[in-house]
Amino acid sequence: MPYFDAASSAPLHPVARQALLAALDEGWADPARLYREGRRARLLLDAAREAAAEAVGCRPDELVFTPSGTRAVHEGIAGALAGRRRAGRRLIVSAVEHSSVLHTAGAHEADGGTVTEVPVDRTGRIAPGAYAAALREAPDGVALACLQSANHEVGTLQPVAEAAEECAAAGVPLLVDAAQSLGWGPTEGNWSLLTASAHKWGGPAGVGLLAVRKGVRFRTVQPADERESGRSPGFENLPAIVAAAASLRAVRAEAAAEAERLRGLVDRIRARVPELVPEVEVVGDPERRLPHLVTFSCLYVDGEALLHELDRAEFSVSSGSSCTSSTLTPSHVLRAMGVLSEGNVRVSLPRGTAEAEVDRFLEVLPGVVAKVREHLGAPKPAEAAPGPDPDPEPEPELVVDSLGKRCPIPVIELAKVIGEVPVGGVVTVLSDDEAARLDIPAWCEMRGQTYEGERPADRGVAYRVRRRA
């Protein structure tokens, strides 16, 4: 069964498996002890730290291992904010950061701090000079800025080196979440702190990296002990750490050739999906992106139903659609980009993906999407495009009551009636689904209609769409 969700967690690399089994035999003792078994464990830990530091591009004594990538983010942000509290309490983040960054930002706000969110364009990329502007316009002192190296949902690469220079010029450290990119290469630029997670590159779960450059003011917030420089207390999971470092070295040795091969497969998906499936939006930067990841959204499709049907067809993929989440809110990444969220599919190919698997995915996808659309009563492509005004004279305004219905139903109902108003006429959609706030404007963008905004309604929100010739 093809597994196409490497961005969530990559399959364990063979080198990781070998290193893990060997370290279980050799690295079970306490590396802080001076007897023979402890010294052997310390040698393994030191070697793993040196290998990971070389891949990151920092000194070994600047890097610590944490119990997860999320913990690395939490500790990195909290420690930098605490160390620079005298400089200010403002934190700058991009609107598309991983939830671990945004959750930490929320905790910082709850503790009395302030947060500036830098917007992105429709490709998910921050604008040149965006961090310099945010630093310049901050009304109070900035303690820390955060920017991911590559987006976990759409694959867009961020201009980390440029943002790092802008932050350095202002005397503000930059923390880079490199979870998605570290397996493909080092993070360029004069960054100050960096975090990553081993299971993203084929290492075992439960190992994160936190690098803090010398000279960065940092104060551990939680109770510390003598391990990992006091920045990640508790007994190290040495076998997993050894496997993580070994697999990182292995994947980096393969990265150039595998990136070129997977980029070709992703290019095929990006090109063929809009040809094979009508009413599809491929999102993310088409060029400045991770080599193995592509995301697209399908109009008139329930994301959860689509994922289930693909699973039945033996394809494991992910989605940012609201109907695939417990909160029933659309992905904050897609929302920040202003793109369609319904029917969203993220394909992230693991190393070694065969060309035949991608070909079969492209064969299966059109039928799966058509089946879901038919089940939802979606308009056919020809029906979705407004035709000539019907006879008798059409109504100048229609109201579609979609209260209590989840997307994509409000969008489907809008598409079915848009042709019933004359050119210049208005359709008002009543909806209480948060996803409609994103998907109705995105539908207008794709279908060439005019979105006129929203207003509060008795229940939910009224979204106004004007028919355009």
Salt bridges, closest charged atoms under 4 A:
ASP5 OD1 - ARG346 NH2 2.78
GLU26 OE1 - ARG40 NE 3.45
ASP30 OD2 - ARG33 NH2 3.77
ASP30 OD2 - ARG227 NH2 3.02
GLU37 OE2 - ARG36 NH1 3.78
ASP46 OD1 - ARG42 NH1 3.40
GLU54 OE1 - ARG249 NH2 3.66
ASP61 OD2 - ARG59 NH2 2.71
ASP61 OD2 - LYS214 NZ 3.62
GLU62 OE1 - ARG213 NH1 4.00
GLU75 OE2 - ARG71 NH1 3.76
ASP111 OD2 - ARG89 NH2 3.18
ASP140 OD1 - ARG90 NE 2.49
GLU228 OE1 - ARG49 NH1 2.85
GLU236 OE1 - ARG227 NH1 3.24
GLU254 OE2 - HIS13 NE2 3.21
GLU258 OE2 - ARG261 NH2 2.88
ASP267 OD1 - ARG289 NH2 2.29
GLU275 OE1 - ARG272 NH1 2.63
GLU279 OE2 - ARG447 NH1 3.11
GLU281 OE2 - ARG122 NH2 2.56
ASP285 OD2 - ARG288 NE 3.30
GLU304 OE2 - HIS308 NE2 3.61
GLU309 OE2 - ARG312 NH1 2.78
GLU309 OE1 - LYS371 NZ 3.23
GLU355 OE2 - ARG268 NH2 2.92
ASP359 OD1 - ARG268 NH1 2.55
ASP389 OD1 - ARG467 NH1 2.79
GLU397 OE2 - ARG464 NH1 3.56
GLU413 OE2 - LYS405 NZ 2.70
ASP433 OD1 - ARG406 NH1 3.48
GLU434 OE1 - ARG437 NH1 3.03
GLU452 OE1 - ARG464 NH2 3.39
GLU452 OE2 - ARG466 NE 2.44
GLU454 OE2 - ARG437 NH2 2.88
